[in-house]
Each structure stands twice: as C-alpha cells, then as structure tokens.
Amino acid sequence: MHFVWLFLNFIPKCEDNVRCLQWAFWCVVFGCLVLLTVPAQAAKTVTDAAGRQVTLPENVERVVCSGPGCLRLLTYLQAQDRVVAVDDAETKERGLDARPYALANPQFQTMPVFGSFRGQDNPERLLTLDPGPQVIFKTYPHMGFDPEELQAKTGIPVVILHYGDLGPHRATLFSSLKIMGRVLGKPQRAEEVIGFFSKHIRTLAERTASLSGTETATAYVGGVAFKGPHGFQSTEPDYPPFQFVNARNVVATAGIEGNQRQHADIAKEQLLEWDPSACFVDLSTLQLAGMGGALHELRHDPAYQFLSATQDNKVYGLLPYNWYTKNFGSVLANAYFIGKTLYPQRFKDINPAAQADRIYTFLVGAPVFDELNQGFDQLAFTRLECR
C-alpha cells in the first residue's frame, strides 16, 4: 500500500522528532481507514461428507482435486476450468487409459502437479501454486495425507467427499455431488447429474422388470480391477450393471459379506460349479502382460473350457469398471450392453456404443467411446473368442 511506502521512506529523512511523530500518527490513521474501507471477502460454511463445518469463499473459482475419482466428479459438474493443478495420476504416460473424463480433457496432462496419486498431497507444492487453490476437494480421506493436517499446514480449506457407488452406496455418491455443487455454486448441475443417473437406472430396471425367474440369465464378470489389474477370478459380488438389468450374478448369493461385497477373488472350482450361462470380461485385465490376464486364462486354462459360457461362445468384453476408482459412466454403458446381450428383445432399440457416447457426452462433454475402445483392441461390447 502507498501509505506504507511513505512511512518507510519519509521517517528516516525527518529531522524534526515532533513532526516525525505526527507524520507517523497520521500514516497509521490513514492506513486503518484504508483497511476499513476494503470490503471483506464474503464467506460461506459447508458441511462436508465427514460432517465437518468448512468455511469457504462465497465464490470458489480455483480448486484442486485430491484422491481417486475426485477430478471425475468435478468434471461431471462441468467445473474442470477451475482446476489449477492435478495429482501425478493425470500426467503419467499411459499405454491404456479407461478414464473418459481424462480423455475428454487432455489439458490435465500438462497442468502443474501438486502431489502424488491416491491422496499423497504435497503441502509445499500446494503453497507455491500461482494461482493457488481456494479449496481442496479430497476423496478417500483415510488414504494419503490427513485432511485436517493438510488444512492446518496450507491454510486452504479441505472439503472431504465420500465417493460411493451406483449400487448400495448410491446415496453417498449423490450426497458428495451435492456438496461439491454447493461449494462450486453449481447445485443445479449436481441435481442434473443425479437425475441423469437415476433416470438411466430406472429405465434399465423397467426394461427387465417383468422377467420371470426362469427368464433371468445367470452371469459372471471376471478380471475386475482393484488397486491394479487382476485375472478372471477377480470379481464384484455387488456388480451394479447386473443389478440394473436383473441378471443373476452367480457370486451375489455366495454368502460373501462386508468389504468383500465390493471385491472378491473366487475359487476356480466354485466358478465351475456355478457355471454361469454368460461370462463377461472387464478389459482392465489387458494391463497384465503375458499369462496373467483373464482373457489369456480363459483361452489357455483347460478348466475354463468346461464352462458353458466358453463352450457356447457367450463370453463378452466390457469397459473397465475401476480405473482410478469407479467409472460411473462406463457402469451405465456396460449395463446397456449386458442388457442387450442377455435380453436382446428388450433392448432391440439400443446400440450400446452409441448409448455409451450419449452417456459420456452428458457426463464429461465428449463422445469418447471409440477412443476408449481403441486402447483395448476394440474388444469392448464384442464377443470374445476363448476356444
């Protein structure tokens, strides 16, 4: 401020002590008046997913997203232009990438980096960003840097979000979208995204609601990623796309409880006993080079040749469910393909690839199915040769 410059430059040159003191007094008075006339920045208080009361600027224009899936949710709310830095998961070179939000926003690859993936934030980097963030959104708060400590070290408000899913924790996801919407001043877009998911889930259920018990198909999905790629025995007992179209997931009634409902490794012998009529392969398994992937196992393990799905040529490729946690757009897209595959008469008007692009266009702003599928050898939404 100019009065500070005057004070610092005039006093050393002043030879009259009384005049110096008078000048100093009036400089202080003037400075106080200036400070009083500068309007304080408006603030608001938001309750985050952990129940914390977080005070934020009224208008949030600059943010960072820490933790798996956080930037995905921000992109759904059409606020990617407010991102000032990313974690290093966004800037790494990848042979494969199954994140539609990242494919639709290549600018993330060249942005400043504030920390490592899975919430390993770097307070020093955050403080040197220019411009700096007004808010840090953080998913999976028990992973990586502690949110309270991060807020204390940086002085930047941290808003915790619980990621949820489109299955039993759908309300958690929707609540986090609403919190993010309030912080960003985008409550209407948050409601639109929630309504979009709810409408599609309802539509899928309506198409298959009248199926009798004997009409519902048994199914299994293998190769589901969980903190990295896995083989065919890796699955999800609560796999939402099966639930949406009333497919009978053979793992769902296996007595699996707790966290294993989110991810489980199934014994090969048990899968052969269940013998689902159709099998689906999560193509994230292609990350495993050589002999470790689900597709290689299905083709070369003699035991899997006894599966009815293998013998009847009913094994199909799906878009990755997890890739830096759950891909919600791909969850919906997979559900339409599964419905079309198991119940073709009820989904005869659906082109799964075109439907996927409609979903991606709404959520991330671009029809990225072809680009996504190209990275997986065009195997998504196709029959896989396993014999």
C-alpha positions as CSV (number, residue, x, y, z in Angstrom):
1,M,0.0,0.0,0.0
2,H,1.2,3.5,-0.7
3,F,0.9,4.7,2.9
4,V,3.4,2.0,4.0
5,W,5.9,3.2,1.3
6,L,5.5,6.8,2.5
7,F,6.0,5.8,6.2
8,L,9.1,3.8,5.5
9,N,10.7,6.3,3.2
10,F,9.9,9.6,4.9
11,I,10.7,8.8,8.6
12,P,14.4,8.1,8.1
13,K,14.7,11.6,6.4
14,C,12.8,13.5,9.0
15,E,14.9,15.8,11.2
16,D,12.1,17.1,13.5
17,N,11.1,14.5,16.0
18,V,7.7,16.1,16.7
19,R,6.9,16.3,13.0
20,C,8.1,12.7,12.6
21,L,5.7,11.5,15.3
22,Q,2.8,13.5,13.8
23,W,3.5,12.1,10.4
24,A,3.7,8.6,11.8
25,F,0.4,9.1,13.6
26,W,-1.4,10.2,10.5
27,C,0.1,7.4,8.5
28,V,-1.3,4.9,10.9
29,V,-4.7,6.6,10.9
30,F,-4.8,6.7,7.1
31,G,-3.8,3.0,6.9
32,C,-6.6,2.0,9.3
33,L,-9.1,3.9,7.2
34,V,-7.9,2.2,4.1
35,L,-8.2,-1.3,5.7
36,L,-11.7,-0.4,7.0
37,T,-12.9,0.6,3.5
38,V,-11.7,-2.6,1.8
39,P,-14.7,-5.0,1.8
40,A,-14.1,-8.3,3.5
41,Q,-14.5,-11.3,1.2
42,A,-17.8,-12.9,1.6
43,A,-17.7,-16.4,3.1
44,K,-20.0,-19.4,3.4
45,T,-20.0,-22.5,5.5
46,V,-20.4,-26.0,4.0
47,T,-20.8,-29.3,5.8
48,D,-18.6,-31.9,4.1
49,A,-19.1,-35.6,3.9
50,A,-17.3,-36.2,7.2
51,G,-19.7,-33.8,9.0
52,R,-17.0,-31.1,9.3
53,Q,-18.1,-27.4,9.1
54,V,-15.8,-25.8,6.5
55,T,-15.7,-22.1,5.9
56,L,-15.0,-21.2,2.2
57,P,-15.0,-18.1,0.0
58,E,-18.5,-17.4,-1.3
59,N,-17.3,-17.6,-4.9
60,V,-14.9,-20.5,-5.5
61,E,-13.1,-20.2,-8.8
62,R,-9.8,-22.1,-8.1
63,V,-9.6,-25.7,-6.8
64,V,-7.6,-28.9,-6.8
65,C,-8.9,-32.4,-6.5
66,S,-7.1,-35.0,-4.4
67,G,-7.8,-38.7,-4.3
68,P,-9.2,-41.3,-6.6
69,G,-12.1,-40.2,-8.7
70,C,-12.2,-36.7,-7.3
71,L,-11.4,-35.0,-10.6
72,R,-14.0,-37.3,-12.3
73,L,-16.8,-35.8,-10.1
74,L,-15.6,-32.3,-10.7
75,T,-15.8,-32.9,-14.5
76,Y,-19.3,-34.2,-14.2
77,L,-20.2,-30.8,-12.7
78,Q,-18.6,-29.1,-15.6
79,A,-16.1,-27.3,-13.4
80,Q,-12.8,-28.5,-14.9
81,D,-11.9,-25.0,-15.9
82,R,-11.5,-24.2,-12.2
83,V,-8.7,-26.7,-11.7
84,V,-5.3,-25.1,-11.1
85,A,-3.2,-28.3,-10.6
86,V,-3.6,-32.1,-10.7
87,D,-2.1,-35.1,-9.0
88,D,0.5,-37.1,-10.9
89,A,-2.0,-39.7,-11.9
90,E,-3.2,-37.3,-14.6
91,T,0.3,-36.6,-16.1
92,K,1.8,-40.1,-16.3
93,E,2.3,-41.6,-19.7
94,R,-0.1,-44.5,-20.2
95,G,-0.4,-47.2,-22.9
96,L,-4.0,-47.7,-21.8
97,D,-6.4,-45.2,-20.2
98,A,-10.0,-46.0,-19.3
99,R,-11.0,-42.7,-17.8
100,P,-13.4,-40.9,-20.0
101,Y,-13.1,-37.7,-18.1
102,A,-9.3,-37.6,-18.8
103,L,-9.8,-38.5,-22.5
104,A,-12.2,-35.6,-22.8
105,N,-9.8,-33.2,-21.0
106,P,-6.3,-33.7,-22.4
107,Q,-5.3,-30.4,-20.8
108,F,-5.0,-32.2,-17.4
109,Q,-1.8,-33.9,-18.7
110,T,0.2,-30.7,-18.9
111,M,-1.1,-28.9,-15.7
112,P,1.1,-28.3,-12.6
113,V,1.3,-31.2,-10.2
114,F,0.5,-30.7,-6.5
115,G,1.2,-34.3,-5.3
116,S,1.1,-38.0,-6.0
117,F,-1.9,-40.2,-6.8
118,R,-4.2,-41.7,-4.1
119,G,-4.1,-38.6,-2.0
120,Q,-0.4,-38.2,-1.4
121,D,-0.6,-34.4,-1.3
122,N,2.5,-32.2,-1.1
123,P,1.7,-29.1,1.1
124,E,4.8,-27.2,-0.1
125,R,3.8,-27.6,-3.8
126,L,0.2,-26.5,-3.0
127,L,1.5,-23.3,-1.3
128,T,3.7,-22.4,-4.3
129,L,1.0,-22.8,-6.9
130,D,0.3,-19.5,-8.7
131,P,-2.6,-19.0,-8.8
132,G,-3.3,-21.1,-5.8
133,P,-6.4,-23.1,-5.0
134,Q,-9.1,-21.6,-2.7
135,V,-10.4,-25.1,-1.9
136,I,-9.0,-28.7,-1.8
137,F,-11.6,-31.4,-2.6
138,K,-10.5,-34.8,-1.1
139,T,-11.9,-38.2,-1.7
140,Y,-10.9,-41.3,0.3
141,P,-9.8,-39.2,3.3
142,H,-8.2,-42.1,5.1
143,M,-5.8,-42.6,2.1
144,G,-2.7,-40.4,1.8
145,F,-2.3,-37.0,3.6
146,D,-4.6,-36.4,6.6
147,P,-7.2,-33.8,5.6
148,E,-7.1,-31.9,8.9
149,E,-3.3,-31.8,8.9
150,L,-3.3,-30.7,5.2
151,Q,-5.7,-27.8,6.0
152,A,-3.6,-26.8,9.0
153,K,-0.4,-26.8,7.1
154,T,-1.6,-25.0,4.0
155,G,-4.4,-22.7,5.4
156,I,-6.5,-23.9,2.4
157,P,-10.0,-25.3,3.3
158,V,-10.3,-29.0,2.7
159,V,-13.7,-30.5,1.7
160,I,-14.0,-34.2,2.3
161,L,-16.1,-36.2,-0.2
162,H,-17.0,-39.9,0.2
163,Y,-17.0,-41.5,-3.3
164,G,-19.8,-44.0,-3.0
165,D,-21.0,-46.1,-6.0
166,L,-24.1,-46.7,-8.1
167,G,-25.0,-49.8,-6.0
168,P,-25.7,-49.9,-2.3
169,H,-23.8,-46.7,-1.7
170,R,-25.6,-44.6,-4.3
171,A,-26.9,-42.1,-1.7
172,T,-23.3,-41.5,-0.6
173,L,-22.3,-40.6,-4.2
174,F,-25.3,-38.3,-4.7
175,S,-24.6,-36.5,-1.4
176,S,-21.0,-35.8,-2.4
177,L,-22.1,-34.4,-5.7
178,K,-24.5,-32.1,-3.9
179,I,-21.7,-31.0,-1.5
180,M,-19.4,-30.3,-4.4
181,G,-22.2,-28.5,-6.2
182,R,-22.7,-26.2,-3.2
183,V,-19.0,-25.4,-2.9
184,L,-18.8,-24.5,-6.6
185,G,-22.1,-22.7,-6.9
186,K,-23.4,-25.4,-9.2
187,P,-26.2,-27.0,-7.3
188,Q,-28.4,-27.2,-10.4
189,R,-25.8,-29.2,-12.4
190,A,-25.3,-31.5,-9.4
191,E,-29.1,-32.3,-9.4
192,E,-29.0,-32.8,-13.2
193,V,-26.2,-35.4,-12.8
194,I,-28.0,-37.2,-10.0
195,G,-31.2,-37.1,-12.1
196,F,-29.3,-38.5,-15.1
197,F,-28.0,-41.5,-13.2
198,S,-31.4,-42.1,-11.5
199,K,-33.3,-41.9,-14.8
200,H,-31.0,-44.4,-16.6
201,I,-31.1,-46.9,-13.6
202,R,-34.9,-46.6,-13.6
203,T,-35.1,-47.2,-17.4
204,L,-32.8,-50.2,-17.2
205,A,-35.0,-51.7,-14.4
206,E,-38.2,-51.0,-16.3
207,R,-37.0,-52.9,-19.4
208,T,-36.4,-56.1,-17.4
209,A,-38.9,-55.8,-14.5
210,S,-41.4,-58.3,-15.9
211,L,-38.8,-61.1,-16.4
212,S,-39.8,-64.3,-14.6
213,G,-37.3,-66.2,-12.6
214,T,-36.7,-68.7,-15.3
215,E,-36.1,-65.9,-17.9
216,T,-33.4,-64.2,-15.9
217,A,-29.9,-65.1,-17.1
218,T,-27.1,-66.2,-14.8
219,A,-23.9,-64.2,-15.3
220,Y,-20.4,-63.6,-14.0
221,V,-17.9,-60.8,-14.5
222,G,-14.2,-61.5,-14.2
223,G,-11.0,-59.6,-14.5
224,V,-12.3,-56.6,-12.4
225,A,-9.5,-54.3,-11.4
226,F,-9.0,-53.5,-7.7
227,K,-6.0,-51.2,-7.0
228,G,-4.5,-52.6,-10.1
229,P,-5.3,-55.3,-12.8
230,H,-6.4,-58.8,-11.9
231,G,-7.2,-62.2,-13.6
232,F,-10.5,-63.9,-14.3
233,Q,-11.2,-64.9,-10.6
234,S,-11.3,-61.2,-9.6
235,T,-15.0,-60.1,-9.4
236,E,-17.6,-57.9,-7.8
237,P,-20.5,-59.5,-5.9
238,D,-22.5,-56.3,-6.0
239,Y,-21.7,-55.5,-9.6
240,P,-24.2,-52.7,-10.4
241,P,-24.8,-53.4,-14.1
242,F,-26.1,-56.9,-13.3
243,Q,-28.4,-55.5,-10.7
244,F,-29.7,-52.8,-13.1
245,V,-30.9,-55.4,-15.7
246,N,-32.0,-58.1,-13.3
247,A,-29.2,-60.5,-14.3
248,R,-28.5,-63.2,-11.7
249,N,-24.9,-62.6,-10.6
250,V,-23.7,-66.1,-9.5
251,V,-21.4,-64.5,-6.9
252,A,-24.1,-62.4,-5.3
253,T,-25.7,-65.2,-3.3
254,A,-22.4,-66.8,-2.3
255,G,-22.6,-65.7,1.3
256,I,-19.9,-63.1,0.9
257,E,-20.2,-60.2,3.4
258,G,-18.6,-56.9,4.3
259,N,-16.0,-55.3,2.2
260,Q,-15.8,-58.4,0.0
261,R,-19.1,-57.4,-1.5
262,Q,-17.1,-54.7,-3.2
263,H,-14.4,-57.0,-4.5
264,A,-13.7,-60.7,-4.1
265,D,-11.4,-63.4,-5.6
266,I,-13.4,-66.5,-6.4
267,A,-12.0,-70.1,-6.4
268,K,-11.9,-71.5,-9.8
269,E,-13.6,-74.7,-8.7
270,Q,-16.5,-72.7,-7.3
271,L,-17.0,-70.8,-10.6
272,L,-17.1,-74.1,-12.5
273,E,-19.7,-75.4,-10.1
274,W,-21.9,-72.2,-10.5
275,D,-21.4,-72.5,-14.3
276,P,-23.0,-69.1,-15.4
277,S,-24.7,-69.0,-18.8
278,A,-22.8,-65.9,-19.8
279,C,-19.4,-64.6,-18.8
280,F,-18.1,-61.0,-19.1
281,V,-14.5,-59.9,-19.0
282,D,-13.5,-56.5,-17.6
283,L,-11.0,-55.3,-20.1
284,S,-8.8,-53.7,-17.5
285,T,-7.3,-57.1,-17.3
286,L,-5.4,-56.4,-20.5
287,Q,-2.9,-54.4,-18.4
288,L,-1.5,-57.7,-17.3
289,A,1.2,-58.7,-19.8
290,G,1.9,-62.3,-20.8
291,M,0.0,-65.0,-19.0
292,G,-1.7,-63.1,-16.2
293,G,-4.8,-61.7,-17.7
294,A,-8.4,-63.0,-17.7
295,L,-8.6,-63.4,-21.5
296,H,-5.4,-65.5,-21.6
297,E,-6.6,-67.7,-18.7
298,L,-9.9,-68.3,-20.5
299,R,-8.2,-69.3,-23.6
300,H,-5.4,-71.4,-22.2
301,D,-6.6,-72.8,-18.8
302,P,-8.2,-76.2,-19.6
303,A,-10.5,-75.9,-16.6
304,Y,-12.3,-72.9,-18.1
305,Q,-13.0,-74.8,-21.3
306,F,-15.6,-76.7,-19.3
307,L,-17.7,-73.6,-18.6
308,S,-20.9,-73.5,-20.5
309,A,-20.3,-69.9,-21.5
310,T,-17.0,-70.8,-23.1
311,Q,-18.5,-73.8,-24.9
312,D,-21.5,-71.8,-26.1
313,N,-19.3,-68.8,-27.2
314,K,-21.0,-66.5,-24.7
315,V,-18.0,-64.6,-23.3
316,Y,-18.0,-60.8,-23.9
317,G,-15.8,-57.8,-23.3
318,L,-16.8,-54.9,-21.0
319,L,-15.4,-51.4,-20.4
320,P,-13.3,-51.2,-17.2
321,Y,-15.3,-50.8,-14.0
322,N,-12.4,-49.4,-11.9
323,W,-9.8,-47.1,-13.2
324,Y,-8.6,-44.7,-10.5
325,T,-11.7,-46.0,-8.8
326,K,-15.2,-46.5,-10.3
327,N,-16.0,-45.2,-13.8
328,F,-19.7,-44.3,-13.3
329,G,-20.4,-43.5,-16.9
330,S,-18.9,-46.8,-18.0
331,V,-21.0,-48.6,-15.4
332,L,-24.2,-47.3,-17.1
333,A,-22.8,-48.1,-20.6
334,N,-21.9,-51.7,-19.6
335,A,-25.4,-52.2,-18.2
336,Y,-26.9,-51.3,-21.6
337,F,-24.6,-53.8,-23.3
338,I,-25.3,-56.5,-20.8
339,G,-29.0,-56.0,-21.2
340,K,-28.7,-56.1,-25.0
341,T,-26.7,-59.3,-24.7
342,L,-28.8,-61.2,-22.2
343,Y,-32.2,-59.9,-23.3
344,P,-31.9,-58.7,-26.9
345,Q,-35.7,-58.3,-27.4
346,R,-35.9,-55.9,-24.6
347,F,-33.0,-53.8,-25.8
348,K,-33.5,-54.1,-29.6
349,D,-33.6,-50.3,-30.0
350,I,-30.3,-49.9,-28.2
351,N,-26.9,-49.5,-29.9
352,P,-24.5,-50.0,-27.0
353,A,-21.6,-47.9,-28.5
354,A,-23.9,-45.0,-29.4
355,Q,-25.6,-45.2,-26.0
356,A,-22.1,-45.1,-24.3
357,D,-21.3,-41.9,-26.3
358,R,-24.6,-40.3,-25.2
359,I,-23.7,-41.0,-21.6
360,Y,-20.1,-39.7,-21.9
361,T,-21.2,-36.6,-23.8
362,F,-23.5,-35.7,-20.9
363,L,-21.1,-36.5,-18.1
364,V,-17.7,-35.5,-19.5
365,G,-18.6,-33.4,-22.5
366,A,-17.3,-35.6,-25.3
367,P,-18.2,-38.9,-27.1
368,V,-15.1,-40.8,-26.2
369,F,-16.2,-44.4,-26.7
370,D,-14.2,-45.1,-29.9
371,E,-11.0,-43.6,-28.4
372,L,-11.5,-45.6,-25.2
373,N,-12.2,-48.8,-27.1
374,Q,-9.2,-48.4,-29.4
375,G,-7.0,-48.7,-26.4
376,F,-8.5,-52.1,-25.6
377,D,-8.1,-53.6,-29.1
378,Q,-11.7,-52.8,-30.0
379,L,-12.8,-55.6,-27.7
380,A,-15.4,-53.7,-25.6
381,F,-19.0,-54.7,-26.4
382,T,-17.9,-57.7,-28.5
383,R,-18.0,-61.5,-28.3
384,L,-14.6,-62.8,-27.2
385,E,-13.1,-65.9,-28.8
386,C,-12.0,-68.2,-25.9
387,R,-11.6,-71.6,-27.6
